[in-house]
Amino acid sequence: MDENLIIENRILKGYKEKLIQTVNVPEGVSAIAENAFADFPNLYSIDFPKSLVIIGDGAFRNCPKLKSIDLENIVTLGAEAFLGCTALQGVTFGTEPLPPKGGRFNQRLKPPKVG
C-alpha cells in the first residue's frame, strides 16, 4: 500500500504529497473524506476500489487535470465533490446514480437524471 495515503477506519482522509499525479485507492477503503484531495493541481487519474461507496463534500474540488472517474459503486456523492475539475470529460455511473448533495457536480458536467 502507498505509504503516503492517510487512511483511518476505512476512510481515506488524504494524501501526504499534493503534487501526486495518480492515486490507486486500496480495496477495503469505503469512503473518501471531505476535501481529501482538494486543490491537488497535478492529479489526473484516480482508481477507486469496489469497496468505495462514499465520496465526501469537495473531495476532489479544484483538481484541474483530473480527466475521468468511475462512480459505478458510489452510493453517496458529496456536494461539489468535483467542482473545478475543468478537464473532467468521462464519468461512469452505476445503474442508479444518486444526485450529488447540494446539487452541483461540476460547472461543466452534470450527472444524468435517473427515473
N, C-alpha and C positions, 0 to 999 in steps of 0.2 A: 504494500500500500504506500501511496505517496506520503512522505513524512511532512509535507507542507500543508496537507489537509487538516483542518481543525474540526474534529468530529466529537460530539458528546451525546451520549444516549441516542444514537442512531440519527442525530440531527447534524447536518453539515453546516457549521457556523461560519466558515470562511476558508481562506487560503492565505498563507503567510507571505506570499510574493505577489504583489499586484501586477507585475509585468508578465505573468504567465500567459501563454498563447492557447494551450489546450488543457482540458481537465477531464479525467475519467473518474466519475463518481463511483466508488466501490459498491458492490452488491451488499445489501444489508442496511444501507442508508435509506431512511424513509421520508426525510424532509430536508429541504434547504431553507435555512433561516432567512429572516428579513435582512435585506441589504448584504447578504453574504458575499456577493461578487459585484456589488455596485461600484461603478467607476473603475473597472478593470479595462484600461484602454486598448490592450492588445489581445484580449480573449476573443478568439474567433471560432472555437469549437469546444463543445461540452457533450460528453456521453453520459446519459442517465441510465441507471440500472432498473430492472423491472420492479425492484422493491421501493423505488421512489414514487410517492403519491402526493406529496405536498411541496409546493414552491411558494415561499413567503413573499410578502409585500416587497417590491423593489429589489428582489433577489439579484436581478441582472440589469438593473437600471444603469443606463449610460455605459453600455458595453458596445461602442460604435462599430466594432469589427465582427461581432457575432453574426454568423450567416444563416444558420439553420438550427432548429431544435425539434426534438421528438417528445411530444407530450402525451404519448399514447396511454400511459398508465397513470397520468396525473388526475387526481380527484379534486384537489383544491389548488386553485391558481390565485396567488395574492394580487392585490391591486398594484398596477403599474410595474409588474414583475419584469417586463421587457421594455419599458418606456425608455426612449433614447437609443434603442438598438437599431440604428439607421441602416445598417447593412443587412438586416434580417429579411430574408426572402422566402425561406422554406420553413413551414411549421407543419408537423404531423400531429393530428389529434386522434384520440381514440374514437370509439363508436358513439359515445355520448359525452362530448366535452362540456365542462361547466364554464359558464361565463366568468371572467375574472372578477374578483371582488373589487368594487369601486368602478367597474366598467371600462377602464382604459387598458388596452393591451399594449399598443404601440401607436405612436402618432400616425404611422403609415399603414399598419397592418391590423386588421380587426379579425377576431375569431368568427368562425361561421355560426350562423343561427341554427339551433337544434330544435327539431319538433315540427 
